[in-house]
């Protein structure tokens, strides 16, 4: 039996793929790629692919997918974030999980044809949900990587070489791929498509945080982030947007976790929670933060 929201998944994803205000990610905690629109113009290659000079995303529709909309508290005590997990039944990676540096051969799935002969190396995070890879074209770099095959995840010499070479990064799941072409950010996160690879935060089996109640038996293969009502796509604070808030609340009502929705409605009414759970406490915190943001929003007209 499919969970609620199983119908119209890919129609909604395709609609948001054409919205420059929506951003995306594939990966696990501590290692992921994000596709954000930036000042570099983006263009639609086909119904499921968007590219720019800084990176690209291709979505791969899979059967029996469902959506799970969610909200999370941010570090700032008055903020929150939201997203939509595109989930598929079971746990499956784009290939067998590798737990060491592994050569995958020519990247025949590359979004741009001229890169399909370049060589793809899986860094070996060992995740059942995705592969975090780098793509190389230069012979000396490929030869060096082949000398290091079999090294454990995030080997220091490999990471130092990648920071020097600045290769394309490619993160792949059963639901698609994100390719990042711009240099790896060190001092700060670059605007537009980028990757994060943070060893101390790495959790290969955790695609989402514990605050995201995925449907039982499902894995998130792609995360979608519709426009926030309180921050722009680069994380900068902006005036509260009622339109963006209402737009996501509609998604949440249709695709959110039923227990979370029930607890949030109780909190919004000022009623005591009907159950004491992590999810109920989370819903109460989010409801209070959203009410405060709306109270502080300037009145126009």
C-alpha positions in Angstrom: 0.0 0.0 0.0 1.3 3.4 -1.0 1.5 6.1 1.7 -0.5 9.4 1.2 0.8 11.6 -1.6 2.0 8.9 -3.9 0.2 10.4 -6.9 1.5 13.4 -8.8 5.0 13.2 -7.4 6.9 13.7 -10.6 4.5 16.3 -11.9 5.2 18.4 -8.8 9.0 17.8 -9.1 9.0 18.8 -12.8 7.1 22.0 -11.9 9.7 22.9 -9.2 12.6 22.0 -11.5 11.6 25.0 -13.6 11.4 27.3 -10.6 14.7 29.2 -10.0 13.6 29.8 -6.4 13.7 26.0 -5.6 17.0 24.4 -4.7 17.9 20.7 -4.4 20.3 18.3 -2.8 21.5 14.7 -3.0 23.7 13.0 -0.4 23.9 12.1 3.2 24.7 14.0 6.4 28.2 15.4 6.1 28.5 14.6 2.3 26.1 16.1 -0.3 25.8 18.1 -3.4 23.4 21.0 -3.7 22.0 22.6 -6.8 21.1 26.3 -6.3 20.4 28.8 -9.0 22.8 31.8 -8.9 23.9 34.7 -11.0 25.1 32.3 -13.6 22.2 31.7 -15.9 20.5 28.3 -15.8 18.9 26.6 -18.7 16.6 23.6 -19.2 18.2 20.9 -21.2 15.1 18.7 -21.2 12.1 18.0 -18.9 14.3 16.6 -16.2 17.6 18.4 -16.5 18.7 21.9 -15.6 22.3 23.2 -16.1 24.5 26.2 -15.7 28.2 26.9 -16.0 28.6 26.1 -12.3 26.7 22.8 -12.2 23.8 20.7 -13.3 21.0 18.5 -12.0 19.2 15.6 -13.6 16.1 14.0 -12.0 15.4 10.4 -12.7 11.7 9.5 -12.0 11.3 6.1 -10.3 8.1 4.1 -9.7 6.2 4.1 -6.4 7.8 7.3 -5.2 6.1 9.5 -2.6 6.7 12.9 -1.1 7.3 13.9 2.5 7.2 17.6 3.3 8.8 18.6 6.6 9.9 21.6 8.7 13.0 21.8 11.0 14.1 24.4 13.5 17.2 26.3 12.5 20.1 27.2 14.9 18.8 30.7 15.2 16.0 30.6 17.8 13.5 32.5 15.6 14.2 30.6 12.3 13.2 27.4 10.7 13.8 25.6 7.4 11.6 23.4 5.3 11.9 20.9 2.5 10.3 18.0 0.6 12.0 14.6 0.5 11.3 12.6 -2.7 11.2 9.0 -1.3 11.3 5.6 -2.9 10.5 2.2 -1.3 13.4 0.2 0.2 17.1 1.2 0.2 19.0 1.2 -3.0 22.0 3.1 -4.3 22.9 3.9 -7.9 25.4 1.1 -7.6 26.8 -1.3 -4.9 28.0 0.7 -1.9 31.7 1.1 -2.0 33.7 1.6 1.3 37.0 2.6 -0.2 38.2 4.6 -3.2 36.9 2.8 -6.3 37.1 3.5 -10.0 33.8 3.4 -11.8 35.1 3.9 -15.3 33.9 6.4 -17.9 31.0 8.6 -16.7 28.5 7.5 -19.4 25.7 9.1 -17.4 27.4 12.6 -17.5 24.9 15.3 -18.3 27.1 16.8 -21.0 28.2 14.5 -23.8 31.8 15.8 -23.9 32.3 14.6 -20.3 31.0 11.1 -20.8 34.5 9.7 -21.5 36.0 11.2 -18.4 36.7 8.8 -15.5 34.5 8.6 -12.4 35.9 7.7 -9.0 33.7 6.9 -6.1 35.2 8.2 -2.8 33.7 5.2 -1.0 31.4 6.7 1.6 29.7 3.3 1.9 26.2 4.8 1.7 23.4 2.6 0.6 21.5 5.6 -0.7 24.0 7.5 -2.9 27.5 7.7 -4.3 29.8 10.7 -3.8 32.2 10.8 -6.8 34.8 12.9 -8.5 35.3 13.1 -12.3 38.8 13.4 -13.9 39.9 14.1 -17.4 43.7 14.6 -17.1 45.9 11.5 -17.4 48.3 12.3 -14.6 45.4 12.8 -12.2 43.7 9.6 -13.3 47.0 7.7 -12.9 47.4 9.1 -9.3 43.9 8.1 -8.3 44.5 4.6 -9.7 47.5 4.3 -7.5 45.3 5.1 -4.5 42.4 2.7 -5.2 41.3 0.8 -2.2 42.3 3.5 0.3 39.7 4.2 3.1 37.1 6.8 2.9 38.5 10.4 3.0 42.1 9.4 2.9 44.1 12.5 3.7 46.4 12.3 0.6 43.4 11.8 -1.7 41.5 14.8 -0.1 44.6 17.0 -0.4 45.0 16.1 -4.1 41.3 16.8 -4.8 41.6 20.3 -3.2 44.5 20.9 -5.4 43.0 19.5 -8.6 39.4 21.0 -8.1 37.7 18.3 -10.1 34.0 18.1 -10.9 32.0 16.4 -8.1 29.2 14.1 -9.0 26.7 12.8 -6.4 24.3 10.2 -7.7 21.2 8.5 -6.2 18.4 6.3 -7.6 16.4 9.6 -8.1 19.0 11.5 -10.1 22.4 13.2 -10.0 23.9 16.6 -9.2 27.2 17.7 -10.9 29.2 20.6 -9.5 31.8 22.3 -11.7 32.8 25.3 -9.7 35.8 25.1 -7.3 35.5 23.5 -3.8 34.7 26.2 -1.2 37.2 26.3 1.7 36.8 29.7 3.4 33.0 29.9 2.9 30.2 28.1 1.0 30.2 29.3 -2.6 26.9 30.7 -4.1 25.3 28.4 -6.7 25.9 24.6 -7.0 28.3 23.3 -4.5 29.3 20.3 -2.4 29.9 19.7 1.3 32.2 17.0 2.5 32.7 17.2 6.3 34.3 14.2 7.9 33.3 15.0 11.5 29.6 15.2 10.4 29.6 12.2 8.1 26.8 9.7 8.6 26.6 7.5 5.5 23.3 5.8 6.6 21.5 9.1 7.4 20.1 10.9 4.3 18.0 13.2 6.5 18.1 14.3 10.1 16.1 12.7 12.9 13.7 15.7 12.6 12.4 14.4 9.2 9.9 11.6 9.7 10.2 9.6 6.4 7.4 7.1 5.5 8.2 3.7 7.0 10.3 1.6 4.7 11.2 4.5 2.4 14.5 6.2 1.6 15.0 9.8 0.4 16.7 9.9 -2.9 16.4 13.6 -3.6 15.6 16.7 -1.4 13.7 19.7 -2.8 13.7 23.1 -1.0 10.9 25.4 -2.2 11.4 29.1 -1.5 11.6 30.0 2.2 9.5 32.7 3.7 12.4 34.1 5.8 15.7 33.5 3.9 16.7 33.7 0.3 18.3 30.8 -1.5 21.8 31.8 -0.2 20.6 31.7 3.4 20.4 35.5 3.8 17.6 36.9 6.0 14.8 38.5 4.0 11.4 40.1 5.0 8.8 37.5 5.8 6.9 36.4 2.7 3.3 35.3 3.3 3.1 33.9 -0.3 6.1 31.6 0.2 4.8 30.6 3.6 1.4 29.8 2.4 2.8 27.9 -0.6 4.8 25.6 1.6 2.0 25.2 4.1 -0.2 23.8 1.3 2.6 21.3 0.4 2.9 20.4 4.1 -0.8 19.8 4.4 -0.8 17.5 1.4 2.5 15.6 2.0 3.5 16.1 5.7 3.6 13.5 8.4 0.1 13.1 9.9 1.3 13.1 13.5 3.4 16.2 12.9 0.4 18.0 11.2 -1.9 17.1 14.1 0.6 18.3 16.7 1.2 21.6 14.8 -2.6 22.3 14.5 -2.9 21.8 18.2 0.0 24.2 18.9 -1.5 26.8 16.5 -4.8 26.6 18.4 -3.0 26.9 21.7 -4.3 23.5 22.8 -2.2 21.2 24.9 -0.5 18.5 22.8 -2.4 15.2 22.7 0.8 13.3 23.0 4.3 13.9 24.4 6.7 13.0 21.6 9.8 14.4 19.9 7.6 15.2 16.9 5.0 17.0 18.9 7.6 19.1 20.7 9.2 19.9 17.3 5.8 21.0 15.9 5.2 23.3 18.8 8.6 25.0 18.4 8.0 25.5 14.7 4.5 26.9 15.2 5.7 29.4 17.8 8.6 30.6 15.5 6.2 31.0 12.5 3.7 32.9 14.6 6.4 35.2 15.8 7.7 35.8 12.2 4.2 36.7 11.0 3.7 39.0 13.9 6.9 40.9 13.1 6.2 41.1 9.4 5.6 44.6 8.2 2.1 45.5 7.2 1.7 46.8 3.6 -1.1 48.9 2.1 
